[in-house]
C-alpha cells in the first residue's frame, strides 16, 4: 500500500510551482491527472519538443487535454471534480474564477475537495495583483539583495528557489488539509504564496539587520549572510573551490590541526566564533593560504577525517553524475516514448512503509485522455472522438502513443 494510493488529484499546474507539488503527491501513490490545454502547458513548449524540465516534474502522472474555455470541456472537468480529492493550480490571480471554476463554485460541487492554489503573492495584499515568476519574487523578497558580492549589483539565486519553496509548502498544506478532512469530512481552500514561503529563508540576513542595522552589508558573497560565523566561505584550491565553515569552536580547532596551524590555538582573536567573526577577513586569509596548495579532493579527504563541515563546489556536470544521488534514487533513469532513456528526479520524501518503487516518464500530450475519460467518466470512444473534433479535448499526438 502506498501512502496516498486512494487519492485522485487533478493537476492544473504549470511551469515549476504546481507541477512540483503534484509530483510529490504522485510519488506517494496518488493518481494524478495532469490536465493541459490542447496545445500543452507553457513549460512543455519552452523548447522544441518536450523540454527536459517538463519531463523532470511530471513523472508518474497521467496526461489529459481539456479545453476549459469550451462548454463541453468545462463540463468534463466539473464531472472529474465530483470524483476528485485534490485540485492543484497555480494560474495567475483570478484565472480560475474567470473560467467559472473558482473555489466557491467547485466546493458546492464537491464539498470534500481540497482546492490547492499556488500564487506569487497570495490572493490578497498589496502585491496580489502583480504578475509573479521566480525572478520577480526573488527581486521583491530580498533574495536578490542578499545574493552576490557587496561591490557588485544584486544577483538572482541560481535555482528557482521561490517556485520550489512554494510548491513544497503547497504539498504540506494539502497534506494538512487532508488530515483535517479525516475529522470534519470537509475539504477547504489551501493557499500558498511564493513570497510568503521565501521570507523565512532570510533568517541570517534579517538577524543581522535587527541586530546590527546597516553595519552589515546586504550582500556578503559566500560569507555568512549575517557575518556571524567564521570561517564561512568558499575557498580556491589547486583545481577548483571548496566550501568550509566552522559552526562550533571545536571544529575550528580541528581545522587548525589539519592545516598545521597549532600556533593559532591560543590566539585570543580566534578562540571563539564571536571573536573570529570580528576578524573574518583575517580568518579567510589563513584558510585560503592552506587550500590553495591542495586539490579539492585532498581537502575533502582531510576535513572528512577531522569532522569539519565542508564540501567541494561541484559543477552541474558533476552533479548530473553524482554517485550519492544515484545510490539514493534521486537520479532515476526512465524510458520516454520519444526521448528514449532520460534522467529525472526521484522523491526526496522517504516513507519506510510507502516506498517509491517505480518512476514512470512524464506523459506525452494527451497520452491518457481516452483512458481517463473512459475509466473515470465512462465516456465511450465514439463520444471521445466527437469531443476531439469539437475542440473540447485535444487530440493525442498519435506517434507518441
N, C-alpha and C positions, 0 to 999 in steps of 0.2 A: 504494500500500500504506500502510495506517495502522499505527502502531507496535504496536498491540495487537489487530489485527483477527482474530487466530486464537484469542482468549481467550473463554471462556464464564464469565460471572460470575453467581452467584446472590446477589441483593441482598435481605437481610432488614433493611436499615437503616431507622431511623425517626427522626423529627424532623430534626435537622441533622447530627449527627456521622457516622453511617453513610452517609446519602444523599449527603453531600458527597464522601466518599471514593469511592463508586461512580460519582458524576458525573464525577470526574476520569478514571476508568477508561473510562467511556463516551465521553468526549470524545476519547480517544486510540484509539478504534476498537473497544474490547471490546464484545461482545454482552452487555449487562447485562439480566438478567431481574429486574425488581422484583417480589418476592413479598410480597403483602399478605394479611392475614386477610380473610374475605368482606366485612366492613364497612369495610375500609380501615385504613391505618395512622393513628396518632394525629395526625400533622400534617395529613393530608388533611381531617380533620373539625374542625380548630381553629376555623374559621369556617364559616358556612353555605356549602355548596358547596366545591369545592377552593380552599383558601386560597392566596394568591399565593406564600407561602413554599414550599409544596409544589411549585408549578409552577416555581419558580426552581431547585430542587435535583434535579429528576427528568427533565430533558430527555434525549433520546437513549436512553431506556430502554424496554423492552417490559414491559407490565403483565400480571401473572398473579396470580390469587387462589387461595390454598390454605388449607384448614383443617388446620393442623398438629396439632390435637388429635384429629382423626379418623384412624382406622387407614388408610383409603384415601388421604387427603390426605397423611399421613406417608409412605406407600409411594411416592406420586408424587414427593415431594420427594427421597427416597432414590434413586430412579431418575434424577432430574436431577443429584444429587450425583455419580453414577457418571460423568457426562459433563463435569462442571464442572472448571474450573481454579482458580477462586477462589470462596470464600463470604465475604460480609461481613455481620456482625451487630453490633448494639450494644444488645442486650437487657440487662436487669438481670442481675447475677451469678447464675449457676445456672439461668437460664431455659431455655437450650438443653439442659442436662443433664436437667432435669425433663421435657422433651419426648422424651428419649431420642435427642437429636440433637447431643450434645456432640462435642468434637473427638476424643476417644478412640474413640467409636463410628464417626464418619464417616471417620477415617483408615484404618480397617480396610476400609471400603467402597471408598475411593479414596485410595491412598497418595500420589498426586501432588497432592492437594488442598491449596491454600493457604487455611487457615482463619483469617480476619482478624476479630479480636474487639476492638471499641472499648468501653472501660469507663471509668467515672468515676474509680475509684481503683485499678484493676487487679484481678487475680484473687487476690491475697494481700496481706497487710499489715494494719495496724491499722484502716484506713478501708475495707477492701474491701467490707464488708457494708453500708456506708452507701448509701442512695438518692442518686443523683447527677443533678443537672441543671446547666446552665451557671452559674446563680446560686449554687448551693451550692458548686461548685468554685471560683468566684471568691471566695467568702467564706473558705473554708478555706485557700486557696492564698496569700493575701496580696494578691491583686489589688485587693480592695475596700479593704484597709487603706492601699493606696498611691494610691487614686483619690479625688480631691476636694481640698478645702482644709483646712488644719490646724485651723481653728476650727469645722469642720462635721463631721457624722457621716460614716463611710465610705460610699462610693458605688460601685455596680457600674459596670463599663465598659459603654458603650452597646452595642457589638457583642457578639455571642455568641462571644467570643474562645476560650473553652475548648472549646466544641463544634467549632469550625472548626479550631483548632490540633490537636485530637485527630484530626479527620477527615483532615487533610492528612498528619499523621505516619503514620496508618494506611495511606494510599496509598503513602507512602515505604517502609513496612515490607513491603507486598505486593510492590512492585517489587523490593526487595532479595531477598525470598524466591523470587521468580520467577527472578531471576538465579542464585541458588544452585541452584535446581531444574534449571537447564540443565546443571549439573555433576554433581549427585547423582541426578537422576531422581526425587527425593522432595519432597513438599510438607512443610509444617510449620505449627505454630500461630504466628500473628503477633498480639501483644497490644500495645495502646497505651492507656495511662491518660491521661485528660484532665488529671488533676492533675500527672502527671509532665511532660506536654508543656508546661504553662504555667509551670512552675518557672523554667526558664532566662530567661523574659521579664522576671524581676525583677532582671536583672543590675545595673542602676543603683542600685536601692534596696538590694540586698544588698551591692553595692560600698560604698555609704555606711555601711551597718551595720557591715561588717567593718573599715572604715577609721576611722569616727568614733563608732561605738556610738550612743548616744542623742542625740548632739549635733545630728543632722539629723532633722527631723520626717518621719514616715512619709508623710504627705500633703503634697505641695508644690504643689497646684493645677496650674497649667500650666507651672510652672518645672521644671527638670531634677530627676528623682527623687532624684539624689544631690547636688543643689545644686552640681554640679561644672562647670557650663557657664553662662556669661553673656555676652551676653544669651541667654535661652532662655525664651520666654514667648509668650502670646497678648495682643496689644495692641489697645485700642479705636481705631477710626478714625471718620471722619465718618459712615460708613454701615454699619458692621459691625465685624469684627475681622480681624486678620491675625496669623499666626504668624511669628516671626522668631527665628533663632538664629545664632550665630557659633561654629563649632567651631574654626576656625583664626584666629589673630590677624590675618592679612591680611584676613579677612572683616570683622572689627571695624573696621579702618582704612578699608575700602571703605564700610562703613556710616556712619562718621563723615563721610566725604567727601559722601555723598548727603544726610546730614542737615545739612550745613553746619556741623559742629562740629569744625572743624580745631583749635580751641583746646584740645581734649582729647587731641590726638595724643601729646603728651609727658607727659601726666599719669601719674605712676607708679601711681596707684590702678587705672588701666585699661589698662596697657601689656602685660598678659599675661592669659591666661584664668584662671590661678591667682589673680592679684590682682583681676580683675573678679568672680570668684566670691565673694571675700570682701566685695564691695560690691554684691551682686546687686540689692538694693532701689534703690540709687542708680542703677545702670545701667538698671533698668526705668523709673525716673522720667525719665531722659534720653531713652530711646527713645519712651516714651509721649508726652512733650512734643512730639515730632515727628509721630507717627502720628495724633494727634487732629485735626490740621489738614488731613488729606488723606483722600481716598476709598481704599478698599482696592484698587481697580483702579489708581489712580495710584501707590500704594505698590508694588504688584506690578510695574508697568512700570519704575519707577526701580530697584528691587532686582534685577530680572532683568538689566538692563543692567550693574549693578555686580557681578553674580555672588554675591550674598548669599543664603544659604538662607532661603526664606520661602514662604508660601502663604496665600491668602485663606481664611478659615473659611467654607466653603460650606454652605448649608442642604441638607437632604435633597432638596428640590425642585430645587435647582441640580445636585446630584449625579445625579439622575434624568435630567437633560438634558445631562450633561457631554459636550461635543464631543470631548474627548480619549478618553474611554471608548468613545464611539460609533465614532470613527475606528479604534481598536484592536480593535474587535469584542468588547469586554467587555459592552456593552449590545447585545443581539440582539433583534430583533423576529421573533416566530413566530406562527403561526396555531393557536389551540386550538379544538377542535371545539365547545366550549361558550362559552368566554370571548371568542372571536374573536382579534383581534390583541393580543398581550401582549408585554411586555419581560421577558427573562430573561438571566442571565449567560452569557457565553461562557467560554472557558478561559483562566486566567492562565498556563498552561503552554504555551509555544510551541516546537514542533519544526519545523525547516526542511524536513524530509523527511516530515513527517506532519501536514499542515495540517488545521485544523478547518474543513472546507469547508461544513458544514451543521449547524444546530441544529434539532432537532425537538421539538415541545411534549411535555411530560410525558404519560404515558399516563393515560387515564381508568381508573376502577376496573375491572380485569379486561379491559381493552380487547383484549389479545393472548392471552388464556387459551387459546382454541381453537387459534390458530395455533401457539403454543409447544408445547402438548401434542401436536399433530399432527406438527409438524416434528421435534421433538426426541425424542419417545417413541412416535410412530406410533399415537397413540390416535385412533380414528375418532370422527366427530361423534356417532354414536348413543351411544357409551360416555361421551363428554363430557357429553351431556345427562343421562345416568343419574347421573354424578358430581355434577352440579349439583343434581339432585333429592335426592340423599343427603346433601348439605351438605359433600362433600369439597372442592369448589371453589365459589367464589362465582359467582353469575350476573352476567355483564357487564351494565352498565346500558345497555339497548338504545338509548335515544335519544342516547347519547354516541358511538355507533359509526357 
